[in-house]
Amino acid sequence: MTPIRHKDADSGEDQGPAGGPEKGTANDRVLDAVRDCVLAVGVRRTTMTDVARRAGVSRMTLYRRWPDVRSLVGDLMTREWIAVATGAMPARRPDLDARTLIVDGLVAGVEAFRVHPLFRKIVDVDPELLLPYVLDRRGASQEALLGLLAEAIEAGHADGSVRAGHTARQARALLLVVQSFTLSLRTMTDEDDAELTGAAFLGELRSLLERTLAP
């Protein structure tokens, strides 16, 4: 059965039934084609014709699922950002408490975003695509990350490594912190100064997160 797609009224990102982009070989092939186009020429110069040609499908096939390039890129960003976030989270281990896993995962996630080719391309060429999710509304990838954070924070409440508090509020506060580091870190770094390098600021982020979460 083909999952029903719907448009998230708040985020503007196309979503599948689980709150993320629809999965499947055909869908991934199209999103891979979008990624290749964006990496090559940026979002504004990418056309539905370019995507269809790279994906090996007709334009009509694309238009039946996505109304325009922007909606395609919305699904692509959702897929890529969720993959970065989930890939950065360490596996649970009996010798590590939840707070350590959260901090390690968030710091690794910020570092992974900083070098992610698609993220760098969008920040450099089409930064306006990210503004709605910073200033106006949450997107599907942010909602997914909040869900991961909430689950980890609840585990921290249970094992005593995370201070008691409102789980959703704590998750959103953490996301606000890591978003600022992800999006703005390069405006504050000075790679000629060992105390102001990206690595030094990631160490500062680690300290901030530890102090925020510690009981």
N, C-alpha and C positions, 0 to 999 in steps of 0.2 A: 504494500500500500504506500502511495506517495504521500509524505507528510504535507500537511496544509501549511502554507507560508502566510505570514501576516506582517503588516507593517507596525512597528512599535511606535505608538503615537508620541511617546516622550523622546525617544532617542533618534528616530528617523532611520534606524538601521533595520534592514530586513532580518527577520528572525524565523527560525524553525520552531517546532512545538516545544523545545526545551529551553527557549530563550536565547539560542545561539543560531548561527547560520545553518542552513540545511546541509546535512552531510551526504556524501555519496560520491562515487567515482565521477559521474558526469558533472556534478556541481563543482567538485574540486578541480576538474580539468578547466572549467570556465574561470574559476577564481585564480588558478595558476596562470592562465592567459592574461587576466587583468593585472596580476602582479608583474608579469614580465613587461607588459606595456607601460605600466606606471614607472617601473625601474628604468625603462629605456627613455621615456619622453615626458614623464610627469602626468598628473591627472588631467590637466586642462587640455593636453594635446592627445590624449587617448580617446579613441572613438569606438562606438559599438562595432563598426566594421573591422577595426583592428583586432578587437577582442574575438569576434566571431572567426576571423581568419586564423588566429593563433590557436583557438580552441577547436577548430575543425567542425564548427556548427554554423547554421544559418543565422542571419540577423533576426529573422522572425522567431527562431527558437529562443534567442536571448530576450527579445521584447515580450515574449509570453511570460517570462519570469522576472525580468527587471525592466523598469520603465526607462532607465537612462544609466549613463556611466557612473554617476554619483551613487546610485543605489548599489551598483556592483561593487564599487570601492568600499561602501559601507559594510557589505558582507565580507569583503576581503579583510578589512581592518579588524572586524570582529573575530574572524578565524585566526588571523595572525596574532593579535594581542592576547587572546585566550591561550593560544599555544605557548607564547612566551611566558605568561604568568604561571600557567600550570607546570611548564617545564622547569621553571626556576624553583618551585617548591620542593624541598628535600622530602625524601620518603620518610615516613614515620619510623622511628627506631626506639626501642625500649630504654636506651641509655640517654635519649635526648628529650627534654621537656617541650611542651607546646610552644612556649615563648621563644626558645632557641630556634625551633623550626620556622616560626613566623618571621623572626628577624632575619635569619639566614635567607629565607625565601624572598623576602621583600628587597633586601640589599642585592641579591643575585638578579632579581627581576629588573631593578633599575639599571644595573650594569648591562643586562642583556638587551634592554630597550635601547640603550645608548649606542649599541653597535649593530642593531637590527637594520638591514639594508632598506626595507620598506619604510620604517619609521624615520630614518635619516633622510630619505628622499622626500617624504611628505613634509617634514620640518623644514627642509632646505628650499623646496620648490612650491609646495601647496599647503603652507601652515594653516590657512584659513579653514581647511577641512577639520582641524582639531579643535578650533575655537568653540563650536557649540557644546562640545563635551567637557569643556573647561569652564565656560561661562553660563550656559543656559540649562543643560539637561544631561542626564546620565544616558549612556549608550549601553548596548547589550553586553559589550566586553566589560564595562565597569560593573554592571549588575552581576555578571558571572564572578568577577574578582571579589566583589563584596560577599557573595555567597561562600566563596572559599575562605575568606578572612573570618567570616562569622563562625563557620564550622571550626576553624582552628582556634579562635578565641574561646569558644565554648569548651573546647578540649583543655585550654589553658585555665579556665575557671575550674574545671573539674580536677586538674592535677595540682592546682594551687600556684602555677607559675605566672599566671596573668592576674592582675588585680581585678577585684570584683567591679562590675559596672554593667551598663546597658550595652548588650552585645552589638546591636546594629549601630549605635552611636560610636562605639569604639572602632568598629570596622570602617565606618565612613571617615573618622578622623585619621586613621592610618592611611586610607586611600588618598586623602587630601595631602598628607605629608609626602607620600611617595610620588604622587603626580607632580608636585612642585619640583622635586629633585629630578624626575624624569624629563620634564619639559624645559626646565630653566637652569639646570646645573651648568651647562656650558657658558652661560652668561656670567657665572661667578668664579670659574676656574682660571688659574694662571699656571700653565704647565711649566713655566720657567721658575716658579717658586715651589719648592718641595712641599711646603705647608698648604698650598692652595691648588694642588692637582686634583683631578677627578677622583683618584684613589683616596686622597686625604678626605675629600668631602664624603665619599662613601663610608669611610670610617666614622665621620661625624654623624651620618645618617644612622649607622648602627647604634651609636651611643644614644641618639634621640629616641629610637624605637625601643631600646632596652629600658630606658628610664620611663618612657610612656607606659610600657606594659607591666613593669615590675610591680609586685604587690607593695 
